[in-house]
Amino acid sequence: MSSIAFPTPDPAILARRDEIIAGLATLLPPECLVTSEDERRAFETDALTAYRRLPLAVALPRNTAEVAAVMAFCHREGVKIVPRGAGTSLAGGAIPQEDAVVIGVSKLNRILSVDYANRTARVEAGVTNLSISDAVMPDGFFYAPDPSSQLACTIAGNIGMNSGGAHCLKYGVTINNILGVKMVLIDGTVVEIGGQALDPAGLDLLGLIVGSEGQLGIVTEATVRLLRLAEGARPVLFGFDSSEAAGECVAAIIGAGIVPVAMEFMDKPAIEICEAFAKAGYPLDVEAMLIVEVEGSEDEMEAQLARICDIARRYGVKVVKESRSATETALIWKGRKSAFGATGRVADYICMDGTVPTSQLPYVLKRTGEIVASYGLRVANVFHAGDGNMHPLILYNVNDPAEQAKAEAAGNDILRLCVDAGGCLTGEHGVGIEKRDLMRHQFSEVDLAQQMRVRAVFDGRWLLNPAKVFPLDGRIAA
């Protein structure tokens, strides 16, 4: 039995399905409208595959004008809308409802312009994360945020969830690398916020939109920041005899004022899973491993690594393995980037996403293991250690309802632990449906009411992604 509730579909909207589809057909050509049951099945879930809902219809507009036309139509008809990028959300952010139209941005997939003088690019929202770096890398530039799903995930989804990635420790997450957006509001109005300026005048509306999970509007274009490629980059593997020692080492490195370009953590189960898949040369005789990458000139990298190695020795580092070639570097990152997919070969899993102060990593890692074990399940930990963004993968059998319930309960306990340790419910996956009912653990009723009042300025009828982020009860406060 599913433990996460969805709103009851509006019978009046369901009864008008044919009429609504006919209206959409006047706005979009047949190839941009998905209506048959079989084809709609492709959109019934996202990466939180334990939950599925068949949408009323799916619209795949080709440009901002078509997005605006569909939004205005749905607003007039009182039809709910679920925005969708590539469907890689691990928190259920793109799971539809039976009385909602999915608006996907996959056809908005062009890089519109590149301005190296100002180090920016203007892209449509359906462009994949990695394709931006692929387009500018021959000229010595890249786009910094790099979530593990970067081969598939779209800029629209990255903006919705404020995605990060392995290299966010030094370069920041999406909000630090987006300069402007073009967005369609619920009534079809098109607005432009920000632009090429590093710090535009007025209120920071961009900071409100990034991370809003598709509840304020649908982004159709974005102006992103491009960065120069470093002179060189080198990852090093550090193996430890315990997760706690690795966590203490992370806190000490950050505490010493050292900011590597990336610092990733894997415990033994994650190491074994990723090594079996990627053959990356990970040490198999350790209980935990850090991937620490530094960049700069040879002298700069050597100096920084010397300091990091000194700190690691204080915490009993057992293995130090430095990449010596581009091939080794690619394999090391292939293993890390493949962690979620590789784990799926072993078992079904729920990937949690909580953030804690780095000083709390040893304690939270220990308690995470104890919590999952208390439910009779296994956990593999792989996460962005430098900013304390934890991603425990709770392994279970999706075909066993009792195990699914245990996995979800363990995940909720871990997220409460993160908040209680001074952290928060999400680092980059968003709230979606997964953490919606835990919002009261982090925020007071006054806090939530204030957030909902801000949301209501953009969408007072709760038509945009309405099942997400906020607890289903108490929404009258908006």
C-alpha positions as a Markdown table, in Angstrom:
| # | Residue | x | y | z |
|---|---|---|---|---|
| 1 | Met | 0.0 | 0.0 | 0.0 |
| 2 | Ser | 1.4 | 3.4 | -1.0 |
| 3 | Ser | 2.1 | 5.5 | 2.1 |
| 4 | Ile | 2.4 | 8.9 | 0.3 |
| 5 | Ala | -1.0 | 10.3 | -0.4 |
| 6 | Phe | -2.1 | 12.1 | -3.6 |
| 7 | Pro | -5.0 | 14.5 | -3.8 |
| 8 | Thr | -8.3 | 13.0 | -5.0 |
| 9 | Pro | -8.7 | 13.7 | -8.7 |
| 10 | Asp | -11.4 | 16.3 | -9.6 |
| 11 | Pro | -14.3 | 14.3 | -11.2 |
| 12 | Ala | -15.4 | 17.3 | -13.1 |
| 13 | Ile | -12.1 | 17.6 | -14.9 |
| 14 | Leu | -12.0 | 13.8 | -15.5 |
| 15 | Ala | -15.4 | 14.0 | -17.1 |
| 16 | Arg | -14.3 | 16.7 | -19.4 |
| 17 | Arg | -11.2 | 14.9 | -20.6 |
| 18 | Asp | -12.2 | 14.7 | -24.3 |
| 19 | Glu | -13.2 | 18.4 | -24.3 |
| 20 | Ile | -9.8 | 19.4 | -22.7 |
| 21 | Ile | -7.8 | 17.3 | -25.2 |
| 22 | Ala | -9.8 | 18.8 | -28.1 |
| 23 | Gly | -8.9 | 22.3 | -26.8 |
| 24 | Leu | -5.2 | 21.4 | -26.5 |
| 25 | Ala | -5.3 | 20.0 | -30.0 |
| 26 | Thr | -6.2 | 23.5 | -31.3 |
| 27 | Leu | -2.9 | 24.8 | -29.8 |
| 28 | Leu | -0.4 | 22.0 | -30.6 |
| 29 | Pro | 0.2 | 19.8 | -33.6 |
| 30 | Pro | -0.4 | 16.0 | -33.2 |
| 31 | Glu | 3.3 | 15.2 | -32.6 |
| 32 | Cys | 3.3 | 17.5 | -29.6 |
| 33 | Leu | 0.3 | 16.0 | -27.8 |
| 34 | Val | 0.3 | 12.6 | -26.1 |
| 35 | Thr | -3.2 | 11.3 | -25.3 |
| 36 | Ser | -3.4 | 7.5 | -25.7 |
| 37 | Glu | -3.1 | 5.4 | -22.6 |
| 38 | Asp | 0.0 | 3.4 | -23.8 |
| 39 | Glu | 1.9 | 6.6 | -24.7 |
| 40 | Arg | 0.9 | 8.4 | -21.4 |
| 41 | Arg | 2.4 | 5.5 | -19.5 |
| 42 | Ala | 5.9 | 6.8 | -20.4 |
| 43 | Phe | 5.1 | 9.9 | -18.2 |
| 44 | Glu | 3.3 | 8.3 | -15.3 |
| 45 | Thr | 6.4 | 8.4 | -13.0 |
| 46 | Asp | 9.9 | 9.7 | -12.6 |
| 47 | Ala | 13.0 | 8.4 | -10.8 |
| 48 | Leu | 10.9 | 7.7 | -7.7 |
| 49 | Thr | 9.4 | 4.8 | -9.5 |
| 50 | Ala | 7.5 | 3.3 | -6.5 |
| 51 | Tyr | 4.7 | 5.9 | -7.3 |
| 52 | Arg | 2.8 | 6.2 | -10.5 |
| 53 | Arg | -0.2 | 8.2 | -11.7 |
| 54 | Leu | -1.5 | 8.4 | -15.3 |
| 55 | Pro | -1.8 | 12.0 | -16.5 |
| 56 | Leu | -4.8 | 13.4 | -18.2 |
| 57 | Ala | -2.7 | 14.3 | -21.2 |
| 58 | Val | 0.9 | 15.3 | -22.1 |
| 59 | Ala | 1.8 | 18.5 | -23.9 |
| 60 | Leu | 5.2 | 18.8 | -25.5 |
| 61 | Pro | 5.4 | 22.4 | -26.8 |
| 62 | Arg | 8.3 | 23.5 | -29.1 |
| 63 | Asn | 8.7 | 27.1 | -27.9 |
| 64 | Thr | 7.8 | 29.7 | -25.3 |
| 65 | Ala | 4.7 | 30.8 | -27.2 |
| 66 | Glu | 3.3 | 27.3 | -27.2 |
| 67 | Val | 4.0 | 26.8 | -23.5 |
| 68 | Ala | 2.2 | 30.1 | -22.9 |
| 69 | Ala | -0.8 | 29.1 | -25.0 |
| 70 | Val | -1.1 | 25.7 | -23.1 |
| 71 | Met | -0.7 | 27.4 | -19.7 |
| 72 | Ala | -3.3 | 30.0 | -20.5 |
| 73 | Phe | -5.8 | 27.4 | -21.7 |
| 74 | Cys | -5.3 | 25.2 | -18.6 |
| 75 | His | -5.7 | 28.2 | -16.4 |
| 76 | Arg | -8.9 | 29.2 | -18.0 |
| 77 | Glu | -10.3 | 25.6 | -17.8 |
| 78 | Gly | -9.1 | 25.1 | -14.2 |
| 79 | Val | -6.8 | 22.2 | -15.2 |
| 80 | Lys | -3.8 | 21.3 | -13.1 |
| 81 | Ile | -0.3 | 21.3 | -14.6 |
| 82 | Val | 2.7 | 19.2 | -13.8 |
| 83 | Pro | 5.9 | 20.6 | -15.3 |
| 84 | Arg | 8.4 | 17.9 | -16.5 |
| 85 | Gly | 12.1 | 18.0 | -17.6 |
| 86 | Ala | 13.6 | 14.6 | -18.2 |
| 87 | Gly | 11.9 | 12.9 | -15.3 |
| 88 | Thr | 15.0 | 12.2 | -13.4 |
| 89 | Ser | 13.6 | 13.6 | -10.1 |
| 90 | Leu | 14.4 | 11.2 | -7.2 |
| 91 | Ala | 11.8 | 12.9 | -4.9 |
| 92 | Gly | 8.8 | 12.5 | -7.1 |
| 93 | Gly | 8.8 | 16.1 | -8.3 |
| 94 | Ala | 7.5 | 15.2 | -11.8 |
| 95 | Ile | 5.0 | 12.5 | -10.9 |
| 96 | Pro | 1.6 | 13.6 | -12.4 |
| 97 | Gln | -2.0 | 13.4 | -11.3 |
| 98 | Glu | -4.9 | 11.9 | -13.1 |
| 99 | Asp | -6.6 | 15.3 | -13.5 |
| 100 | Ala | -3.4 | 17.1 | -14.6 |
| 101 | Val | -1.8 | 17.9 | -17.9 |
| 102 | Val | 1.9 | 17.3 | -18.0 |
| 103 | Ile | 3.9 | 20.0 | -19.8 |
| 104 | Gly | 7.3 | 18.6 | -20.9 |
| 105 | Val | 10.1 | 20.8 | -22.1 |
| 106 | Ser | 12.0 | 18.1 | -24.0 |
| 107 | Lys | 11.4 | 19.8 | -27.4 |
| 108 | Leu | 12.9 | 23.0 | -26.1 |
| 109 | Asn | 16.4 | 21.7 | -26.6 |
| 110 | Arg | 18.5 | 24.4 | -28.4 |
| 111 | Ile | 21.6 | 26.3 | -27.3 |
| 112 | Leu | 20.5 | 29.7 | -28.5 |
| 113 | Ser | 23.7 | 31.7 | -28.1 |
| 114 | Val | 27.2 | 31.6 | -26.5 |
| 115 | Asp | 28.9 | 34.8 | -25.4 |
| 116 | Tyr | 32.5 | 34.1 | -24.4 |
| 117 | Ala | 33.2 | 37.8 | -23.8 |
| 118 | Asn | 30.7 | 37.8 | -21.0 |
| 119 | Arg | 31.1 | 34.1 | -20.2 |
| 120 | Thr | 27.4 | 33.2 | -20.6 |
| 121 | Ala | 25.2 | 31.0 | -22.7 |
| 122 | Arg | 21.5 | 31.3 | -23.4 |
| 123 | Val | 19.8 | 27.9 | -23.6 |
| 124 | Glu | 16.3 | 26.5 | -23.9 |
| 125 | Ala | 15.1 | 24.8 | -20.8 |
| 126 | Gly | 15.0 | 21.3 | -22.3 |
| 127 | Val | 18.8 | 21.3 | -23.0 |
| 128 | Thr | 20.5 | 18.6 | -21.0 |
| 129 | Asn | 23.1 | 19.6 | -18.4 |
| 130 | Leu | 26.0 | 17.9 | -20.0 |
| 131 | Ser | 25.3 | 19.2 | -23.5 |
| 132 | Ile | 26.2 | 22.8 | -22.4 |
| 133 | Ser | 29.7 | 21.8 | -21.4 |
| 134 | Asp | 30.0 | 19.6 | -24.5 |
| 135 | Ala | 29.2 | 22.6 | -26.7 |
| 136 | Val | 31.8 | 25.0 | -25.1 |
| 137 | Met | 34.6 | 22.6 | -23.9 |
| 138 | Pro | 36.4 | 22.8 | -27.3 |
| 139 | Asp | 36.9 | 26.5 | -26.6 |
| 140 | Gly | 38.1 | 25.9 | -23.0 |
| 141 | Phe | 34.9 | 26.6 | -21.1 |
| 142 | Phe | 32.4 | 24.5 | -19.1 |
| 143 | Tyr | 29.1 | 24.7 | -17.1 |
| 144 | Ala | 29.9 | 23.9 | -13.5 |
| 145 | Pro | 26.9 | 22.1 | -11.9 |
| 146 | Asp | 27.2 | 18.4 | -12.6 |
| 147 | Pro | 24.6 | 16.2 | -11.0 |
| 148 | Ser | 25.1 | 12.5 | -11.5 |
| 149 | Ser | 22.2 | 12.5 | -14.0 |
| 150 | Gln | 23.8 | 15.2 | -16.1 |
| 151 | Leu | 23.7 | 13.1 | -19.2 |
| 152 | Ala | 19.9 | 13.1 | -19.1 |
| 153 | Cys | 18.7 | 15.8 | -16.8 |
| 154 | Thr | 17.5 | 19.1 | -18.2 |
| 155 | Ile | 18.3 | 22.7 | -17.2 |
| 156 | Ala | 14.6 | 23.1 | -16.4 |
| 157 | Gly | 14.8 | 20.3 | -13.8 |
| 158 | Asn | 18.1 | 21.6 | -12.4 |
| 159 | Ile | 16.5 | 25.1 | -11.9 |
| 160 | Gly | 13.4 | 23.5 | -10.3 |
| 161 | Met | 15.4 | 21.6 | -7.7 |
| 162 | Asn | 18.5 | 23.8 | -7.5 |
| 163 | Ser | 20.7 | 20.8 | -8.4 |
| 164 | Gly | 24.3 | 20.6 | -7.5 |
| 165 | Gly | 26.8 | 17.8 | -8.2 |
| 166 | Ala | 30.3 | 16.6 | -7.3 |
| 167 | His | 31.9 | 19.9 | -8.2 |
| 168 | Cys | 29.5 | 22.2 | -6.4 |
| 169 | Leu | 31.8 | 22.3 | -3.4 |
| 170 | Lys | 34.0 | 24.9 | -5.2 |
| 171 | Tyr | 31.7 | 26.2 | -7.9 |
| 172 | Gly | 28.3 | 26.2 | -6.2 |
| 173 | Val | 24.9 | 24.8 | -7.2 |
| 174 | Thr | 22.5 | 25.9 | -9.9 |
| 175 | Ile | 21.6 | 29.2 | -8.2 |
| 176 | Asn | 25.2 | 30.2 | -8.3 |
| 177 | Asn | 25.5 | 29.5 | -12.0 |
| 178 | Ile | 22.2 | 30.9 | -13.4 |
| 179 | Leu | 22.0 | 34.6 | -14.3 |
| 180 | Gly | 18.5 | 34.9 | -15.8 |
| 181 | Val | 15.4 | 33.0 | -16.9 |
| 182 | Lys | 12.4 | 33.4 | -19.2 |
| 183 | Met | 9.4 | 31.9 | -17.4 |
| 184 | Val | 5.7 | 31.4 | -18.2 |
| 185 | Leu | 3.3 | 32.2 | -15.4 |
| 186 | Ile | 0.2 | 30.2 | -14.7 |
| 187 | Asp | -2.0 | 32.5 | -16.8 |
| 188 | Gly | 0.3 | 32.4 | -19.8 |
| 189 | Thr | 2.1 | 35.6 | -19.1 |
| 190 | Val | 5.8 | 35.5 | -20.1 |
| 191 | Val | 8.3 | 37.2 | -17.8 |
| 192 | Glu | 12.1 | 37.6 | -18.0 |
| 193 | Ile | 14.0 | 37.8 | -14.7 |
| 194 | Gly | 17.7 | 38.5 | -14.5 |
| 195 | Gly | 19.9 | 38.5 | -17.5 |
| 196 | Gln | 23.6 | 38.7 | -18.3 |
| 197 | Ala | 24.4 | 41.0 | -15.4 |
| 198 | Leu | 26.1 | 39.3 | -12.4 |
| 199 | Asp | 23.9 | 41.3 | -9.9 |
| 200 | Pro | 20.8 | 42.8 | -11.5 |
| 201 | Ala | 18.9 | 45.6 | -9.7 |
| 202 | Gly | 15.8 | 45.0 | -7.6 |
| 203 | Leu | 14.5 | 42.0 | -5.6 |
| 204 | Asp | 16.2 | 38.7 | -6.0 |
| 205 | Leu | 13.4 | 37.0 | -7.7 |
| 206 | Leu | 15.8 | 34.6 | -9.4 |
| 207 | Gly | 16.7 | 33.2 | -5.9 |
| 208 | Leu | 13.0 | 32.6 | -5.4 |
| 209 | Ile | 12.5 | 30.8 | -8.7 |
| 210 | Val | 15.5 | 28.5 | -8.5 |
| 211 | Gly | 14.5 | 25.6 | -6.2 |
| 212 | Ser | 10.7 | 26.4 | -6.5 |
| 213 | Glu | 10.0 | 22.9 | -7.9 |
| 214 | Gly | 7.7 | 24.1 | -10.8 |
| 215 | Gln | 5.2 | 25.8 | -8.4 |
| 216 | Leu | 5.7 | 29.4 | -9.6 |
| 217 | Gly | 5.8 | 28.9 | -13.4 |
| 218 | Ile | 7.5 | 27.0 | -16.2 |
| 219 | Val | 11.0 | 28.1 | -17.2 |
| 220 | Thr | 11.5 | 28.0 | -21.0 |
| 221 | Glu | 15.0 | 29.6 | -21.3 |
| 222 | Ala | 17.9 | 30.3 | -19.1 |
| 223 | Thr | 21.1 | 32.4 | -19.2 |
| 224 | Val | 23.9 | 30.3 | -17.6 |
| 225 | Arg | 27.3 | 31.2 | -16.4 |
| 226 | Leu | 30.3 | 29.7 | -18.2 |
| 227 | Leu | 33.7 | 29.1 | -16.5 |
| 228 | Arg | 37.1 | 28.6 | -17.9 |
| 229 | Leu | 38.5 | 25.1 | -17.7 |
| 230 | Ala | 41.3 | 24.8 | -15.1 |
| 231 | Glu | 44.9 | 24.3 | -16.2 |
| 232 | Gly | 44.8 | 20.8 | -14.7 |
| 233 | Ala | 42.7 | 18.6 | -12.4 |
| 234 | Arg | 43.6 | 15.5 | -10.4 |
| 235 | Pro | 41.4 | 13.2 | -8.3 |
| 236 | Val | 42.9 | 11.2 | -5.4 |
| 237 | Leu | 41.4 | 8.2 | -3.7 |
| 238 | Phe | 41.7 | 8.0 | 0.1 |
| 239 | Gly | 40.7 | 4.8 | 1.8 |
| 240 | Phe | 39.9 | 4.5 | 5.6 |
| 241 | Asp | 39.1 | 1.7 | 8.0 |
| 242 | Ser | 35.7 | 3.3 | 9.0 |
| 243 | Ser | 33.1 | 5.7 | 7.7 |
| 244 | Glu | 33.5 | 7.7 | 10.9 |
| 245 | Ala | 37.2 | 8.3 | 10.2 |
| 246 | Ala | 36.5 | 9.4 | 6.7 |
| 247 | Gly | 33.8 | 11.8 | 7.9 |
| 248 | Glu | 36.2 | 13.2 | 10.5 |
| 249 | Cys | 38.7 | 13.7 | 7.7 |
| 250 | Val | 36.2 | 15.6 | 5.6 |
| 251 | Ala | 35.4 | 18.0 | 8.5 |
| 252 | Ala | 39.1 | 18.6 | 9.2 |
| 253 | Ile | 39.8 | 19.4 | 5.6 |
| 254 | Ile | 37.0 | 21.9 | 5.4 |
| 255 | Gly | 37.9 | 23.2 | 8.9 |
| 256 | Ala | 41.4 | 23.9 | 7.7 |
| 257 | Gly | 40.1 | 26.3 | 5.1 |
| 258 | Ile | 40.9 | 24.0 | 2.1 |
| 259 | Val | 38.3 | 23.9 | -0.6 |
| 260 | Pro | 39.0 | 21.2 | -3.2 |
| 261 | Val | 37.0 | 21.3 | -6.4 |
| 262 | Ala | 35.2 | 18.1 | -5.2 |
| 263 | Met | 35.1 | 15.8 | -2.2 |
| 264 | Glu | 33.0 | 12.6 | -2.6 |
| 265 | Phe | 32.3 | 9.9 | 0.0 |
| 266 | Met | 31.6 | 6.2 | -0.6 |
| 267 | Asp | 31.2 | 3.5 | 2.1 |
| 268 | Lys | 32.2 | -0.2 | 1.5 |
| 269 | Pro | 28.9 | -1.3 | 0.0 |
| 270 | Ala | 28.9 | 1.6 | -2.5 |
| 271 | Ile | 32.6 | 1.0 | -3.3 |
| 272 | Glu | 31.9 | -2.6 | -4.1 |
| 273 | Ile | 28.8 | -1.8 | -6.2 |
| 274 | Cys | 30.6 | 0.9 | -8.2 |
| 275 | Glu | 33.8 | -1.0 | -8.8 |
| 276 | Ala | 31.9 | -4.0 | -10.1 |
| 277 | Phe | 30.3 | -1.8 | -12.6 |
| 278 | Ala | 33.0 | 0.7 | -13.6 |
| 279 | Lys | 36.2 | -1.2 | -12.9 |
| 280 | Ala | 37.6 | 2.2 | -11.7 |
| 281 | Gly | 40.4 | 0.8 | -9.6 |
| 282 | Tyr | 38.7 | 1.6 | -6.2 |
| 283 | Pro | 40.3 | 0.0 | -3.2 |
| 284 | Leu | 38.2 | -3.0 | -2.0 |
| 285 | Asp | 40.0 | -3.5 | 1.3 |
| 286 | Val | 38.7 | -0.3 | 3.0 |
| 287 | Glu | 35.5 | 0.5 | 4.8 |
| 288 | Ala | 35.1 | 4.0 | 3.3 |
| 289 | Met | 36.7 | 6.1 | 0.6 |
| 290 | Leu | 37.0 | 9.7 | -0.3 |
| 291 | Ile | 37.4 | 11.0 | -3.9 |
| 292 | Val | 39.2 | 14.4 | -3.5 |
| 293 | Glu | 39.9 | 16.4 | -6.6 |
| 294 | Val | 42.1 | 19.4 | -6.8 |
| 295 | Glu | 42.8 | 21.7 | -9.7 |
| 296 | Gly | 45.2 | 24.4 | -10.9 |
| 297 | Ser | 48.8 | 24.3 | -12.0 |
| 298 | Glu | 51.1 | 21.3 | -11.2 |
| 299 | Asp | 52.6 | 23.3 | -8.3 |
| 300 | Glu | 49.2 | 24.3 | -7.0 |
| 301 | Met | 47.9 | 20.8 | -7.1 |
| 302 | Glu | 50.9 | 19.3 | -5.4 |
| 303 | Ala | 50.8 | 21.9 | -2.6 |
| 304 | Gln | 47.1 | 21.4 | -2.0 |
| 305 | Leu | 47.4 | 17.6 | -2.0 |
| 306 | Ala | 50.3 | 17.7 | 0.4 |
| 307 | Arg | 48.1 | 19.5 | 2.9 |
| 308 | Ile | 45.2 | 17.2 | 2.4 |
| 309 | Cys | 47.4 | 14.1 | 2.7 |
| 310 | Asp | 48.8 | 15.4 | 6.0 |
| 311 | Ile | 45.2 | 15.8 | 7.4 |
| 312 | Ala | 44.2 | 12.3 | 6.1 |
| 313 | Arg | 47.2 | 10.7 | 7.9 |
| 314 | Arg | 45.9 | 12.1 | 11.2 |
| 315 | Tyr | 42.7 | 10.1 | 10.6 |
| 316 | Gly | 44.5 | 6.8 | 9.8 |
| 317 | Val | 44.2 | 6.8 | 6.0 |
| 318 | Lys | 45.0 | 3.4 | 4.8 |
| 319 | Val | 45.1 | 3.9 | 1.0 |
| 320 | Val | 46.2 | 6.9 | -1.0 |
| 321 | Lys | 45.9 | 6.4 | -4.8 |
| 322 | Glu | 46.5 | 9.4 | -7.1 |
| 323 | Ser | 45.3 | 9.5 | -10.7 |
| 324 | Arg | 48.2 | 9.7 | -13.1 |
| 325 | Ser | 46.4 | 9.9 | -16.4 |
| 326 | Ala | 43.3 | 11.2 | -18.1 |
| 327 | Thr | 42.0 | 7.6 | -18.5 |
| 328 | Glu | 42.3 | 7.0 | -14.7 |
| 329 | Thr | 40.6 | 10.2 | -14.0 |
| 330 | Ala | 37.7 | 9.4 | -16.3 |
| 331 | Leu | 37.3 | 5.9 | -14.7 |
| 332 | Ile | 37.3 | 7.4 | -11.2 |
| 333 | Trp | 34.5 | 9.8 | -12.1 |
| 334 | Lys | 32.7 | 7.1 | -14.1 |
| 335 | Gly | 32.4 | 5.0 | -11.0 |
| 336 | Arg | 31.1 | 7.9 | -8.9 |
| 337 | Lys | 28.7 | 9.2 | -11.6 |
| 338 | Ser | 27.4 | 5.7 | -12.1 |
| 339 | Ala | 26.7 | 5.0 | -8.5 |
| 340 | Phe | 22.9 | 5.3 | -8.6 |
| 341 | Gly | 22.5 | 3.3 | -11.8 |
| 342 | Ala | 25.0 | 0.6 | -10.7 |
| 343 | Thr | 23.1 | 0.2 | -7.4 |
| 344 | Gly | 20.0 | -0.5 | -9.4 |
| 345 | Arg | 21.7 | -3.6 | -10.8 |
| 346 | Val | 21.9 | -5.0 | -7.3 |
| 347 | Ala | 18.6 | -4.0 | -5.7 |
| 348 | Asp | 15.8 | -1.6 | -5.7 |
| 349 | Tyr | 16.5 | 1.4 | -3.6 |
| 350 | Ile | 15.3 | 4.8 | -2.3 |
| 351 | Cys | 17.9 | 7.5 | -2.6 |
| 352 | Met | 17.6 | 10.0 | 0.3 |
| 353 | Asp | 18.9 | 13.6 | 0.2 |
| 354 | Gly | 19.6 | 15.4 | 3.4 |
| 355 | Thr | 22.3 | 17.9 | 4.3 |
| 356 | Val | 24.2 | 18.2 | 7.6 |
| 357 | Pro | 27.0 | 20.4 | 8.8 |
| 358 | Thr | 30.3 | 18.7 | 8.0 |
| 359 | Ser | 31.2 | 18.5 | 11.7 |
| 360 | Gln | 28.2 | 16.2 | 12.1 |
| 361 | Leu | 29.1 | 13.7 | 9.4 |
| 362 | Pro | 30.7 | 11.1 | 11.6 |
| 363 | Tyr | 27.7 | 11.1 | 14.0 |
| 364 | Val | 25.1 | 11.1 | 11.2 |
| 365 | Leu | 26.9 | 8.3 | 9.3 |
| 366 | Lys | 26.9 | 6.1 | 12.4 |
| 367 | Arg | 23.3 | 6.8 | 13.2 |
| 368 | Thr | 22.2 | 6.2 | 9.5 |
| 369 | Gly | 23.7 | 2.7 | 9.6 |
| 370 | Glu | 22.0 | 2.0 | 12.9 |
| 371 | Ile | 18.6 | 3.3 | 11.7 |
| 372 | Val | 18.6 | 1.2 | 8.5 |
| 373 | Ala | 19.8 | -1.9 | 10.3 |
| 374 | Ser | 16.9 | -1.5 | 12.9 |
| 375 | Tyr | 14.5 | -2.0 | 10.0 |
| 376 | Gly | 16.4 | -5.1 | 8.8 |
| 377 | Leu | 17.6 | -3.4 | 5.6 |
| 378 | Arg | 20.9 | -2.5 | 4.0 |
| 379 | Val | 22.3 | 0.9 | 3.1 |
| 380 | Ala | 25.0 | 2.1 | 0.7 |
| 381 | Asn | 26.3 | 5.7 | 1.3 |
| 382 | Val | 27.6 | 7.8 | -1.6 |
| 383 | Phe | 27.4 | 11.6 | -1.4 |
| 384 | His | 28.9 | 15.0 | -1.7 |
| 385 | Ala | 30.9 | 15.1 | 1.5 |
| 386 | Gly | 32.4 | 18.5 | 1.2 |
| 387 | Asp | 29.1 | 20.3 | 1.7 |
| 388 | Gly | 27.5 | 17.6 | 3.8 |
| 389 | Asn | 25.0 | 16.6 | 1.2 |
| 390 | Met | 24.2 | 13.0 | 2.1 |
| 391 | His | 22.7 | 10.4 | -0.3 |
| 392 | Pro | 22.1 | 7.1 | 1.6 |
| 393 | Leu | 20.7 | 4.5 | -0.8 |
| 394 | Ile | 18.3 | 2.3 | 1.2 |
| 395 | Leu | 18.1 | -1.1 | -0.5 |
| 396 | Tyr | 14.9 | -3.1 | -0.5 |
| 397 | Asn | 12.6 | -5.2 | -2.7 |
| 398 | Val | 10.1 | -3.0 | -4.5 |
| 399 | Asn | 7.7 | -6.0 | -5.0 |
| 400 | Asp | 7.4 | -6.4 | -1.2 |
| 401 | Pro | 5.0 | -3.8 | 0.2 |
| 402 | Ala | 6.3 | -4.4 | 3.7 |
| 403 | Glu | 9.9 | -3.8 | 2.7 |
| 404 | Gln | 8.9 | -0.7 | 0.8 |
| 405 | Ala | 7.1 | 0.7 | 3.9 |
| 406 | Lys | 10.2 | -0.1 | 6.0 |
| 407 | Ala | 12.5 | 1.6 | 3.5 |
| 408 | Glu | 10.3 | 4.7 | 3.5 |
| 409 | Ala | 10.1 | 4.8 | 7.3 |
| 410 | Ala | 13.9 | 4.4 | 7.5 |
| 411 | Gly | 14.4 | 7.2 | 5.0 |
| 412 | Asn | 12.1 | 9.5 | 7.0 |
| 413 | Asp | 14.0 | 8.8 | 10.2 |
| 414 | Ile | 17.3 | 9.7 | 8.4 |
| 415 | Leu | 15.9 | 13.0 | 7.2 |
| 416 | Arg | 14.6 | 13.8 | 10.7 |
| 417 | Leu | 18.1 | 13.0 | 11.9 |
| 418 | Cys | 19.7 | 15.4 | 9.4 |
| 419 | Val | 17.4 | 18.2 | 10.5 |
| 420 | Asp | 18.0 | 17.5 | 14.2 |
| 421 | Ala | 21.8 | 17.5 | 13.5 |
| 422 | Gly | 21.5 | 21.1 | 12.3 |
| 423 | Gly | 20.9 | 20.4 | 8.6 |
| 424 | Cys | 17.9 | 20.4 | 6.3 |
| 425 | Leu | 15.6 | 18.0 | 4.4 |
| 426 | Thr | 17.2 | 18.5 | 0.9 |
| 427 | Gly | 20.4 | 19.5 | -0.7 |
| 428 | Glu | 19.6 | 19.1 | -4.3 |
| 429 | His | 16.8 | 16.6 | -5.0 |
| 430 | Gly | 14.0 | 18.9 | -3.8 |
| 431 | Val | 11.0 | 18.1 | -1.6 |
| 432 | Gly | 8.6 | 16.7 | -4.2 |
| 433 | Ile | 6.2 | 14.2 | -2.7 |
| 434 | Glu | 8.8 | 12.3 | -0.9 |
| 435 | Lys | 9.6 | 14.9 | 1.9 |
| 436 | Arg | 6.3 | 16.8 | 1.7 |
| 437 | Asp | 5.0 | 15.6 | 5.0 |
| 438 | Leu | 8.4 | 16.1 | 6.7 |
| 439 | Met | 8.3 | 19.9 | 6.0 |
| 440 | Arg | 6.7 | 20.3 | 9.5 |
| 441 | His | 9.7 | 18.7 | 11.1 |
| 442 | Gln | 11.9 | 21.5 | 9.7 |
| 443 | Phe | 9.5 | 24.4 | 9.6 |
| 444 | Ser | 6.9 | 25.8 | 12.0 |
| 445 | Glu | 3.3 | 26.4 | 10.9 |
| 446 | Val | 4.1 | 30.1 | 10.7 |
| 447 | Asp | 7.0 | 29.4 | 8.4 |
| 448 | Leu | 5.0 | 27.2 | 6.1 |
| 449 | Ala | 2.1 | 29.6 | 5.9 |
| 450 | Gln | 4.5 | 32.4 | 4.9 |
| 451 | Gln | 6.0 | 30.2 | 2.2 |
| 452 | Met | 2.5 | 29.3 | 0.9 |
| 453 | Arg | 1.5 | 32.9 | 0.8 |
| 454 | Val | 4.5 | 33.7 | -1.5 |
| 455 | Arg | 3.4 | 30.8 | -3.7 |
| 456 | Ala | -0.1 | 32.0 | -3.8 |
| 457 | Val | 1.1 | 35.3 | -5.4 |
| 458 | Phe | 2.1 | 33.3 | -8.5 |
| 459 | Asp | -0.6 | 30.6 | -8.4 |
| 460 | Gly | -3.5 | 31.2 | -5.9 |
| 461 | Arg | -5.6 | 28.3 | -7.2 |
| 462 | Trp | -2.8 | 25.6 | -6.7 |
| 463 | Leu | -2.9 | 24.5 | -10.3 |
| 464 | Leu | 0.9 | 24.2 | -10.7 |
| 465 | Asn | 2.5 | 21.0 | -9.4 |
| 466 | Pro | -0.1 | 21.0 | -6.6 |
| 467 | Ala | 0.7 | 17.6 | -4.9 |
| 468 | Lys | 4.3 | 18.7 | -4.2 |
| 469 | Val | 6.4 | 20.4 | -1.5 |
| 470 | Phe | 3.7 | 21.4 | 1.1 |
| 471 | Pro | 1.6 | 19.1 | 3.3 |
| 472 | Leu | -1.8 | 18.4 | 1.7 |
| 473 | Asp | -3.7 | 19.6 | 4.8 |
| 474 | Gly | -3.5 | 23.2 | 6.0 |
| 475 | Arg | -3.2 | 24.7 | 2.5 |
| 476 | Ile | -6.0 | 27.1 | 3.2 |
| 477 | Ala | -3.3 | 29.3 | 4.8 |
| 478 | Ala | -2.2 | 30.3 | 1.3 |
